[in-house]
Amino acid sequence: MEGASFGAGRAGAALDPVSFARRPQTLLRVASWVFSIAVFGPIVNEGYVNTDSGPELRCVFNGNAGACRFGVALGLGAFLACAAFLLLDLRFQQISSVRDRRRAVLLDLGFSGLWSFLWFVGFCFLTNQWQRTPPGPGTLQAGDAARSAIAFSFFSILSWVALTVKALQRFRLGTDMSLFATEQLGAGAGQAYPGYPVGSGVEGTETYQSPPFTETLDTSPKGYQVPAY
């Protein structure tokens, strides 16, 4: 039953790969996974350029090595987290304990909220350092990589905020305890309750009789005359 416990059915139910792939949560995780590659990939490949004074490499973001390291760490962490949470979503249907399901949803909620904030910080940090970067040959060479990292950092904010909202919705769903009550009753959902048995003690309408003495009562008895005054 879909939505029985934190957005998933009962444990042990068969998983439909097509339905799983079409879930908004799965699509958001895949999008976040791709965005993370688009952030740390260009920084690793083209984010370090040669300086005019020598062969030493410097970060394209205003020469601030911390900006490049922060962008790589943020993107790589999001890449690994998306892969881990995708595996957790695949195994979520097999988790039979309600407490373990609640912990998994809380972990998803907390991590998604944290990474949404970090992506916002990273976007502001990289944008600020790129605006301070002086023009030069290295800037022109790695400009596309820097702009790509900044753009996909912004897209990552949106995707991880959406993941946070989805995790919050799953947490608010909770567990439908009526399922356990139905199992204890041992009756199906569509089974009707038995009615009252028709016994001999219930009198029908056919047994009704008129009140006594109504048939023999004569409103105008013979021989009676109304006195005249």
ZINOR-V875395 format. One record per residue. N is the residue number from 1. RES is the residue in one small letter. PSI is psi in radians with two decimals (none if undefined). NEAR is the number of other C-alpha atoms within 10 Angstrom. Layout:
# ZINOR-V875395
n={N;N}
res={RES;RES}
psi={PSI;PSI}
near={NEAR;NEAR}
This chain:
# ZINOR-V875395
n={1;2;3;4;5;6;7;8;9;10;11;12;13;14;15;16;17;18;19;20;21;22;23;24;25;26;27;28;29;30;31;32;33;34;35;36;37;38;39;40;41;42;43;44;45;46;47;48;49;50;51;52;53;54;55;56;57;58;59;60;61;62;63;64;65;66;67;68;69;70;71;72;73;74;75;76;77;78;79;80;81;82;83;84;85;86;87;88;89;90;91;92;93;94;95;96;97;98;99;100;101;102;103;104;105;106;107;108;109;110;111;112;113;114;115;116;117;118;119;120;121;122;123;124;125;126;127;128;129;130;131;132;133;134;135;136;137;138;139;140;141;142;143;144;145;146;147;148;149;150;151;152;153;154;155;156;157;158;159;160;161;162;163;164;165;166;167;168;169;170;171;172;173;174;175;176;177;178;179;180;181;182;183;184;185;186;187;188;189;190;191;192;193;194;195;196;197;198;199;200;201;202;203;204;205;206;207;208;209;210;211;212;213;214;215;216;217;218;219;220;221;222;223;224;225;226;227;228;229}
res={m;e;g;a;s;f;g;a;g;r;a;g;a;a;l;d;p;v;s;f;a;r;r;p;q;t;l;l;r;v;a;s;w;v;f;s;i;a;v;f;g;p;i;v;n;e;g;y;v;n;t;d;s;g;p;e;l;r;c;v;f;n;g;n;a;g;a;c;r;f;g;v;a;l;g;l;g;a;f;l;a;c;a;a;f;l;l;l;d;l;r;f;q;q;i;s;s;v;r;d;r;r;r;a;v;l;l;d;l;g;f;s;g;l;w;s;f;l;w;f;v;g;f;c;f;l;t;n;q;w;q;r;t;p;p;g;p;g;t;l;q;a;g;d;a;a;r;s;a;i;a;f;s;f;f;s;i;l;s;w;v;a;l;t;v;k;a;l;q;r;f;r;l;g;t;d;m;s;l;f;a;t;e;q;l;g;a;g;a;g;q;a;y;p;g;y;p;v;g;s;g;v;e;g;t;e;t;y;q;s;p;p;f;t;e;t;l;d;t;s;p;k;g;y;q;v;p;a;y}
psi={2.11;2.36;0.24;-0.68;1.86;0.79;0.11;2.82;-2.87;2.66;2.48;-0.08;2.63;2.46;2.20;1.99;-0.62;-0.79;-0.65;-0.70;-0.45;-0.07;2.44;-0.61;-0.70;-0.75;-0.67;-0.66;-0.72;-0.74;-0.76;-0.62;-0.75;-0.71;-0.66;-0.66;-0.67;-0.20;-1.00;-0.40;-0.95;-0.58;-0.72;-0.72;-0.75;0.15;-0.18;2.21;2.84;2.56;2.81;-0.43;-0.30;-3.01;0.05;2.42;2.49;2.75;2.46;-0.37;1.40;0.44;0.19;1.85;-0.48;-0.57;-0.75;-0.75;-0.69;-0.74;-0.71;-0.78;-0.70;-0.79;-0.70;-0.67;-0.70;-0.62;-0.84;-0.66;-0.70;-0.72;-0.72;-0.73;-0.47;-0.74;-0.66;-0.67;-0.62;-0.63;-0.12;-0.62;-0.46;-0.10;2.04;-0.40;2.25;-0.63;-0.72;-0.63;-0.71;-0.70;-0.69;-0.72;-0.68;-0.66;-0.77;-0.75;-0.81;-0.76;-0.72;-0.71;-0.70;-0.78;-0.48;-0.76;-0.74;-0.64;-0.66;-0.76;-0.76;-0.71;-0.80;-0.69;-0.83;-0.67;-0.73;-0.76;-0.58;-0.62;-0.48;-0.08;2.17;2.59;2.64;3.10;-0.70;-0.61;-0.72;-0.62;-0.71;0.28;-0.71;-0.68;-0.71;-0.79;-0.60;-0.75;-0.69;-0.78;-0.80;-0.31;-0.69;-0.75;-0.57;-0.58;-0.81;-0.76;-0.68;-0.52;-0.71;-0.68;-0.64;-0.73;-0.73;-0.71;-0.65;-0.67;-0.71;-0.67;-0.65;-0.42;-0.71;-2.60;2.32;1.72;-0.18;-0.37;-0.72;-0.61;-0.64;-0.68;-0.64;-0.57;-0.50;0.38;2.57;2.83;-0.51;0.06;2.28;2.65;2.47;2.50;-3.13;2.38;2.48;1.88;3.09;-0.27;-0.26;2.09;2.42;3.09;-0.33;-0.39;0.04;2.35;2.71;2.77;2.66;2.65;0.08;-0.51;-0.59;-0.13;2.15;2.08;-0.41;1.49;2.57;2.55;-0.03;2.27;2.53;2.13;2.51;2.26;none}
near={11;9;14;17;24;23;21;20;18;16;17;11;11;10;13;8;9;8;9;14;12;10;10;13;20;19;15;20;22;18;16;27;23;17;25;27;18;20;26;28;19;19;25;14;11;17;27;22;20;15;16;11;6;7;9;10;15;17;24;29;28;19;20;15;15;13;22;24;15;16;25;22;15;19;29;18;15;26;20;12;19;22;14;11;17;16;11;16;16;13;12;21;19;18;16;13;10;14;10;12;22;17;12;20;24;16;14;21;20;15;18;24;19;14;20;21;15;16;24;16;14;22;21;15;17;24;19;14;15;21;10;12;15;12;10;10;12;20;22;11;14;20;17;14;24;23;16;17;29;22;16;22;30;16;18;28;22;17;23;24;19;19;25;22;16;20;25;18;15;20;21;11;15;17;19;12;10;10;13;9;11;12;11;9;8;8;12;9;8;6;7;8;7;6;6;6;7;8;7;7;6;8;10;8;7;6;6;8;7;7;7;8;8;8;8;7;9;9;6;8;8;7;6;7;8;6;5;4;3}
